[in-house]
Amino acid sequence: MAITNLKNDSRDKGDRGDRGFGKDDRSDRMEKDGDDKRRGGGFHRKKVCRFCADPDFVLDYKDIKMMQSFITEHGKIVPRRISGNCALHQRQLTTSVKRARNLALVGYVSMGA
């Protein structure tokens, strides 16, 4: 009989305490606060591909300064959602970075520990 009581107690959500996160509470909170506050608020500008926007901005594996702007301090290639590049230019950028790494123009990892 004690086993059945334990099973019923474990299913009972009242044992965890009231955290104030019921389904009804969330829907009320979103209506009060608004959708903007939940996502961080403010206006977010759409990222534009630098290579599509400016035809003079050429993608070249020999241009080290341009490559450094698309590589983090840990040596990773910046993802598309952060850099704002289109899919075509992100693939070309990845190929260029890998070529520059192979020729030791850009490092695989950053300097230091």
Backbone as CSV, one residue per row, in Angstrom:
resi,resn,N_x,N_y,N_z,CA_x,CA_y,CA_z,C_x,C_y,C_z
1,MET,0.811,-1.190,0.000,0.000,0.000,0.000,0.859,1.260,0.000
2,ALA,2.008,1.180,0.601,2.890,2.337,0.642,3.447,2.646,-0.746
3,ILE,3.607,1.605,-1.575,4.138,1.814,-2.919,3.151,2.617,-3.768
4,THR,1.892,2.319,-3.676,0.909,3.064,-4.454,0.839,4.519,-3.998
5,ASN,1.022,4.756,-2.709,1.016,6.132,-2.223,2.215,6.912,-2.765
6,LEU,3.378,6.255,-2.875,4.550,6.918,-3.420,4.349,7.266,-4.890
7,LYS,3.750,6.346,-5.645,3.514,6.619,-7.062,2.558,7.788,-7.239
8,ASN,1.527,7.819,-6.437,0.579,8.921,-6.535,1.216,10.237,-6.111
9,ASP,2.105,10.179,-5.102,2.772,11.389,-4.641,3.747,11.924,-5.690
10,SER,4.434,11.021,-6.421,5.395,11.483,-7.412,4.702,12.139,-8.600
11,ARG,3.476,11.722,-8.892,2.729,12.344,-9.986,2.117,13.673,-9.568
12,ASP,1.952,13.837,-8.272,1.320,15.043,-7.773,2.299,16.205,-7.889
13,LYS,1.956,17.216,-8.617,2.847,18.351,-8.827,2.855,19.303,-7.642
14,GLY,1.952,19.099,-6.695,1.906,19.946,-5.523,3.121,19.765,-4.630
15,ASP,3.833,18.613,-4.746,5.012,18.373,-3.920,6.165,19.301,-4.298
16,ARG,6.225,19.747,-5.532,7.331,20.583,-5.990,7.184,22.034,-5.567
17,GLY,6.029,22.381,-5.105,5.816,23.757,-4.704,5.274,24.574,-5.863
18,ASP,4.680,25.675,-5.552,4.102,26.528,-6.586,5.181,27.460,-7.115
19,ARG,5.579,27.267,-8.346,6.603,28.101,-8.960,6.001,29.271,-9.708
20,GLY,4.689,29.236,-9.912,4.048,30.329,-10.619,4.193,30.246,-12.127
21,PHE,4.469,29.038,-12.647,4.660,28.885,-14.084,3.617,27.969,-14.693
22,GLY,2.393,28.092,-14.297,1.341,27.292,-14.900,1.051,27.802,-16.304
23,LYS,0.358,26.997,-17.104,0.045,27.408,-18.478,-0.784,28.678,-18.504
24,ASP,-1.708,28.796,-17.555,-2.542,29.984,-17.520,-1.727,31.211,-17.154
25,ASP,-0.764,31.048,-16.251,0.059,32.179,-15.834,0.889,32.704,-16.995
26,ARG,1.432,31.798,-17.828,2.266,32.223,-18.955,1.475,33.017,-19.971
27,SER,0.284,32.561,-20.294,-0.504,33.262,-21.298,-0.914,34.645,-20.796
28,ASP,-1.232,34.766,-19.497,-1.568,36.072,-18.940,-0.366,36.995,-18.957
29,ARG,0.791,36.453,-18.639,1.997,37.256,-18.595,2.360,37.791,-19.971
30,MET,2.205,36.965,-21.008,2.542,37.409,-22.360,1.590,38.504,-22.822
31,GLU,0.338,38.405,-22.437,-0.606,39.439,-22.837,-0.289,40.755,-22.145
32,LYS,0.155,40.692,-20.897,0.471,41.904,-20.155,1.773,42.533,-20.644
33,ASP,2.824,41.714,-20.730,4.134,42.239,-21.066,4.285,42.560,-22.542
34,GLY,3.612,41.841,-23.385,3.770,42.031,-24.824,4.847,41.128,-25.373
35,ASP,4.815,40.912,-26.660,5.751,39.990,-27.301,7.156,40.582,-27.388
36,ASP,7.279,41.905,-27.502,8.587,42.536,-27.653,9.445,42.385,-26.403
37,LYS,8.858,42.516,-25.236,9.630,42.418,-24.011,10.137,41.009,-23.791
38,ARG,9.369,40.030,-24.222,9.783,38.647,-24.044,11.001,38.322,-24.909
39,ARG,11.098,38.912,-26.065,12.210,38.634,-26.983,13.393,39.568,-26.782
40,GLY,13.327,40.470,-25.866,14.445,41.364,-25.640,14.109,42.793,-26.008
41,GLY,13.002,42.997,-26.701,12.533,44.339,-27.013,13.410,45.063,-28.023
42,GLY,12.902,46.149,-28.505,13.665,46.976,-29.416,13.519,46.559,-30.858
43,PHE,14.080,47.360,-31.709,14.031,47.106,-33.143,15.324,46.437,-33.573
44,HIS,15.206,45.331,-34.275,16.378,44.621,-34.766,16.453,44.796,-36.271
45,ARG,17.576,45.301,-36.731,17.769,45.533,-38.140,18.166,44.235,-38.831
46,LYS,17.640,44.010,-40.007,17.952,42.800,-40.751,19.390,42.866,-41.237
47,LYS,20.119,41.780,-41.054,21.513,41.748,-41.488,21.577,41.562,-42.985
48,VAL,22.484,42.273,-43.603,22.624,42.236,-45.058,23.995,41.665,-45.392
49,CYS,24.044,40.844,-46.419,25.306,40.266,-46.872,26.211,41.376,-47.397
50,ARG,27.409,41.465,-46.861,28.345,42.522,-47.283,28.778,42.341,-48.733
51,PHE,28.884,41.100,-49.139,29.364,40.816,-50.485,28.294,41.122,-51.529
52,CYS,27.023,40.898,-51.201,25.940,41.220,-52.130,25.691,42.724,-52.186
53,ALA,25.818,43.387,-51.034,25.509,44.814,-50.956,26.572,45.670,-51.648
54,ASP,27.832,45.299,-51.496,28.926,46.107,-52.049,29.734,45.275,-53.040
55,PRO,29.602,45.557,-54.340,30.351,44.760,-55.321,31.867,44.978,-55.256
56,ASP,32.306,46.070,-54.613,33.744,46.318,-54.485,34.373,45.471,-53.382
57,PHE,33.557,44.939,-52.479,34.029,44.103,-51.382,34.212,42.689,-51.924
58,VAL,35.424,42.379,-52.354,35.707,41.119,-53.059,36.160,40.059,-52.052
59,LEU,35.674,38.860,-52.267,36.034,37.725,-51.421,37.297,37.083,-51.980
60,ASP,38.412,37.218,-51.239,39.685,36.694,-51.708,40.440,36.092,-50.531
61,TYR,40.972,34.902,-50.696,41.651,34.229,-49.599,42.970,34.903,-49.247
62,LYS,43.497,35.753,-50.127,44.760,36.442,-49.856,44.583,37.708,-49.025
63,ASP,43.349,38.165,-48.878,43.073,39.367,-48.098,42.910,38.981,-46.624
64,ILE,43.987,39.101,-45.870,44.011,38.623,-44.495,43.118,39.455,-43.581
65,LYS,43.111,40.763,-43.765,42.301,41.629,-42.897,40.816,41.333,-43.054
66,MET,40.383,41.079,-44.276,38.983,40.745,-44.508,38.650,39.391,-43.865
67,MET,39.567,38.438,-43.944,39.349,37.124,-43.348,39.247,37.210,-41.831
68,GLN,40.057,38.058,-41.218,40.055,38.174,-39.761,38.719,38.672,-39.228
69,SER,37.982,39.458,-40.028,36.691,39.959,-39.559,35.626,38.862,-39.529
70,PHE,35.870,37.747,-40.192,34.923,36.637,-40.204,35.402,35.447,-39.381
71,ILE,36.432,35.659,-38.570,36.966,34.600,-37.720,36.977,35.107,-36.281
72,THR,36.529,34.276,-35.341,36.521,34.664,-33.932,37.939,34.640,-33.376
73,GLU,38.091,35.117,-32.134,39.415,35.115,-31.522,39.900,33.710,-31.207
74,HIS,38.978,32.727,-31.202,39.367,31.338,-30.984,39.695,30.623,-32.296
75,GLY,39.545,31.304,-33.420,39.891,30.722,-34.703,38.736,30.076,-35.428
76,LYS,37.517,30.232,-34.908,36.353,29.623,-35.561,35.772,30.579,-36.591
77,ILE,35.171,30.029,-37.633,34.503,30.833,-38.655,33.166,31.301,-38.097
78,VAL,32.886,32.586,-38.254,31.652,33.164,-37.726,30.471,32.607,-38.513
79,PRO,29.419,32.122,-37.832,28.288,31.540,-38.550,27.476,32.581,-39.317
80,ARG,26.691,32.092,-40.232,25.904,32.921,-41.128,24.884,33.782,-40.398
81,ARG,24.282,33.237,-39.368,23.243,33.983,-38.647,23.823,35.173,-37.898
82,ILE,25.113,35.137,-37.588,25.752,36.253,-36.904,26.375,37.223,-37.896
83,SER,27.062,36.696,-38.899,27.729,37.573,-39.866,26.747,38.226,-40.823
84,GLY,25.608,37.580,-41.096,24.612,38.148,-41.997,24.865,37.831,-43.458
85,ASN,25.810,36.967,-43.746,26.092,36.611,-45.138,24.986,35.735,-45.715
86,CYS,24.840,35.807,-47.032,23.903,34.902,-47.689,24.568,33.524,-47.782
87,ALA,23.792,32.513,-48.126,24.295,31.142,-48.129,25.422,30.958,-49.143
88,LEU,25.280,31.550,-50.303,26.304,31.413,-51.348,27.631,32.007,-50.889
89,HIS,27.585,33.223,-50.371,28.827,33.874,-49.960,29.402,33.261,-48.686
90,GLN,28.564,32.696,-47.826,29.090,32.023,-46.639,29.858,30.771,-47.041
91,ARG,29.360,30.045,-48.029,30.103,28.867,-48.519,31.426,29.287,-49.150
92,GLN,31.406,30.354,-49.936,32.644,30.848,-50.547,33.624,31.343,-49.489
93,LEU,33.089,32.005,-48.463,33.927,32.498,-47.376,34.592,31.341,-46.637
94,THR,33.840,30.285,-46.376,34.388,29.114,-45.686,35.518,28.493,-46.494
95,THR,35.315,28.382,-47.787,36.362,27.831,-48.660,37.597,28.722,-48.649
96,SER,37.386,30.035,-48.690,38.511,30.977,-48.683,39.283,30.928,-47.371
97,VAL,38.563,30.830,-46.260,39.233,30.751,-44.957,40.054,29.472,-44.868
98,LYS,39.503,28.377,-45.358,40.240,27.113,-45.313,41.479,27.151,-46.206
99,ARG,41.382,27.817,-47.342,42.562,27.976,-48.204,43.616,28.842,-47.527
100,ALA,43.174,29.924,-46.891,44.111,30.811,-46.200,44.774,30.097,-45.018
101,ARG,44.036,29.243,-44.339,44.619,28.466,-43.250,45.653,27.487,-43.777
102,ASN,45.356,26.877,-44.896,46.265,25.896,-45.486,47.582,26.550,-45.909
103,LEU,47.523,27.790,-46.355,48.733,28.513,-46.751,49.361,29.281,-45.592
104,ALA,48.838,29.102,-44.391,49.341,29.732,-43.166,49.198,31.244,-43.193
105,LEU,48.222,31.755,-43.930,47.936,33.184,-43.895,47.056,33.520,-42.703
106,VAL,46.177,32.584,-42.350,45.288,32.715,-41.201,45.503,31.473,-40.338
107,GLY,45.523,31.661,-39.019,45.776,30.544,-38.122,44.559,29.658,-37.926
108,TYR,44.832,28.406,-37.554,43.743,27.478,-37.226,43.171,27.800,-35.859
109,VAL,44.046,28.208,-34.945,43.626,28.606,-33.604,44.291,29.931,-33.265
110,SER,43.791,30.566,-32.206,44.376,31.837,-31.793,45.657,31.611,-31.013
111,MET,46.404,32.665,-30.845,47.635,32.581,-30.064,47.288,32.606,-28.588
112,GLY,48.043,31.922,-27.784,47.837,31.933,-26.338,47.252,30.625,-25.848
113,ALA,46.944,30.635,-24.551,46.460,29.404,-23.913,45.038,29.110,-24.205
